């Protein structure tokens, strides 16, 4: 039943040989890996405008220079990542780059930051996607959390099916988004140029009012959420067809170009059309409505925005499981996360990611604006660590052209570090403090897990032992707890006699009449096995048995004790509830005791 | 942690020797066993009045003759049960009497009816108790369900502690109830006699209006809920000190006398004071308020009413687990219900009862009036079966004085059968249909469970087998699945070699480099055990292993296969999540396969 459902939802298992084919051409990789970055423009402008508009309507003019600053930052970061792709052609996520060049702990910090960001990418993208839908269809507003949860589950199932199938499902919407936004920018500019609409705020330098620096920095920090996701390509080089590094760089440039242009266009058009943030409607929706009114193309823009945001969620599914698998292989996370599932995807990581994002969505009631402050800290921390790592790399390796690379990465490292400081300080009280605490907590956990695995390895290691001439067999005493005498007991006794000559049957006495009856029968059927009667003044079956096992252990000093439990298995699952679960209780009681082996000899009932 | 909490809530385990002392004197048994019956008067009058008042205010006068009819019915039923106690001195519940005299199926019908009624007694008593509290304190009305659930849980915990302790807790409230009601009747009569109040409806024969027979019968059927619970004493004779039958009969007479008088008094006083049912306030509360106004004694009456209703709930805890234990011992219910817990009470039955009653309470939102229609059907069905059984008993046994007894029980059987027909027909659409369907469903289930146990017994029976001269030992092949070579594996191999000479180690290949490494080490450490490499194109560890086991089974035809899994147990529970649960998966996969024994040889890590 369950396996069949799994096949239906996730498809047949894929063999190892198919892994190599799960590679993507550039145009498809752009769709899969850039949706996170591109979708940021759906909320970055709005987030940037909120602190400005909250201060004064006149302050909104600052969105233009701030957007230009962010675009410059984008160029610096893109250039920096080009260096990373050059030096790490098999995929240089911040974890690997930081670990290689700055040491393990720096790598773990980057890893923790990235894991948190993958979860937040998923949560923010889904929340923003649902908000753009509910801007167009306001009756969806009360169902935002439920809608978001369902979306996460759908995307999760697609990802459990495997990456190539999800890429082909997701390729069209990215281009659809690019197309619909180009149309919107074109029509909006045309309307302004022909005077069909009149600019509410024409851009004039004299209009800049005096406002506190903190407000400016806060707006800048919020706007930096536009940069989230641009690291996806350098993390995911392995998804590209060969030559992977070249294809990845080209794709990254295209992505940054589109992202920068779109972000500037939205900010500019929003400003000249005099739009300010409004509760219940996103900035994209406001802009699109002001250009198209209620024309059907308004709904096309909203639909394509929601779609690319749902795609952005998918980027997390490419990154999170891959990174946790890396961490697990290095023994910093539980090893269950290391292995590919039978559809060639890291199933456990996919499930964990979805679960964490759903929890965030529920806690923050699906509101993008409340999730954003948690978001950018981790992103810029990993940017900074990655660029600093590259700086160390160039200083050490001195490959051809290293000076230029050093300057570019140095600039990247310093810039992103400054931005990180701005973000962490201006957004600390809004929620960034949680991430600031969570990252060291995760690093601590990684280190403890690592220490555990190393210790287990040492304890289990054969180092220091001499290989024996042959393996010395064990002497053991066998105890068979019985509640009567029947075919299942006979089978268990035969099994017991075949593994040891010291077999004892134990009977827990609940009333003395039954004891006599069983004893008499015992003599007929199994006289060669000693029959031990255990009193049970408290009617517990388990306690006297455990006491007896302890006694035997002391008298046989050193022998291993095997407890053989005669069980019967009913032909149908549901019948099993009609039988006492004594075997289960005995097994649970002995689980943590040393030197005991518990074996169930099952008698399979045929008809009952 | 869990065991400690259990001790705190339920007390230390009691030894078997203490069981005999858990017997009650008459006055205490009256408190425990009659609360169900006495508490019925808290809702019976109200239920009787509702259909009459709904028809017309003038019809309310019929409550007097109907109450007298019900009192006569009470006398008949009490006399009948006296015969039962005489003939079944060790406790003659309807199940036993019907089974002995009318056959197993009649007994099961009575058993099903009683089980349902115990649940309803609990639900109705708690609901009515909470309603009487909320009549006095109306701000409790919105919290009725929560309050009822908490009460059930408290009473459940008291009962899990054991019967004697609960009796001593519960003795005082019963007498407190009797006392407070006697005061109320006295004051009410005194007020009428002295003219302090004037009767609104003086009783005059000319005032009876013409009303449909259905309304009369409906009122009668509802009023019969006054009789619920009088069977408790004949079911619970074993709780009495010796001479148990004599003490039980005396107690039952007292109980019926008090019940009849109180029921008549309440009905009469309600009528002459002109009280009619009112939503949000119980009949007892109306009467008490009309007599005492808001004097503090009003709160005494309400408190004592609520208390005795909570006590009535306790009657179910005496009856339900005892009856299900009887049914379980006769193999009609799961055998887990048969055994005494470590506090000498039937813990599983107590938990099941509480759970069912809470569900009813939630479904019916804690409203007594909606639970009542489900209630009386089962009670009168078990009365009828029990009395008919006694009739058969007298006809067959012809003990001294059997003719008188026959007449009494015959009258009882016919009367209760007629009442049953009246109740089932007038209340069918109000909810009695559920019980009418549920009883045969339960009987069917009992029979299927019984058939299962008989079939298991037959399959396991040694009958038809000849006792062997000695038990022939088994030949077996041992398979040890390994993922590498370490101390745990060495232990498992030593164990395997000690039980069989045919041991094979299986290694599932996930990548070929590791295979070579493990193979090389294998030769140093365990060259005497063949090393089998299994390919796994789908990265599953379990599937190749199962296929190999099937292969081995076919080539060794007939040998038992023991799978020995090397496991390691971490020193702390929480570390266990860091390790693959492969052993668990192998065990689960082999659970339903015949001829396989799965043994875990555990290596206990000391520090990790």
Interface residues (C-beta under 8 A of the other chain):
Chain A: X13 X14 X15 X16 X17 X334 X335 X336 X339 X340 X341 X342 X449 X452 X453 X455 X456 X459 X460 X461 X462 X465 X467 X468 X470 X471 X472 X473 X474 X475 X476 X485 X486 X487 X488 X490 X493 X494 X495 X497 X498 X499 X500 X510 X521 X524 X525 X526 X528 X529 X537 X538 X539 X540 X560 X562 X568 X569 X570 X575 X577 X578 X579 X580 X591 X592 X594 X597 X598 X599 X600 X601 X602 X603 X604 X605 X606 X607 X608
Chain B: X13 X14 X15 X16 X17 X334 X335 X336 X339 X340 X341 X342 X449 X452 X453 X455 X456 X459 X460 X461 X462 X465 X467 X468 X470 X471 X472 X473 X474 X475 X476 X485 X486 X487 X488 X490 X493 X494 X495 X497 X498 X499 X500 X510 X521 X524 X525 X526 X528 X529 X537 X538 X539 X540 X560 X562 X568 X569 X570 X575 X577 X578 X579 X580 X581 X591 X592 X594 X597 X598 X599 X600 X601 X602 X603 X604 X605 X606 X607 X608
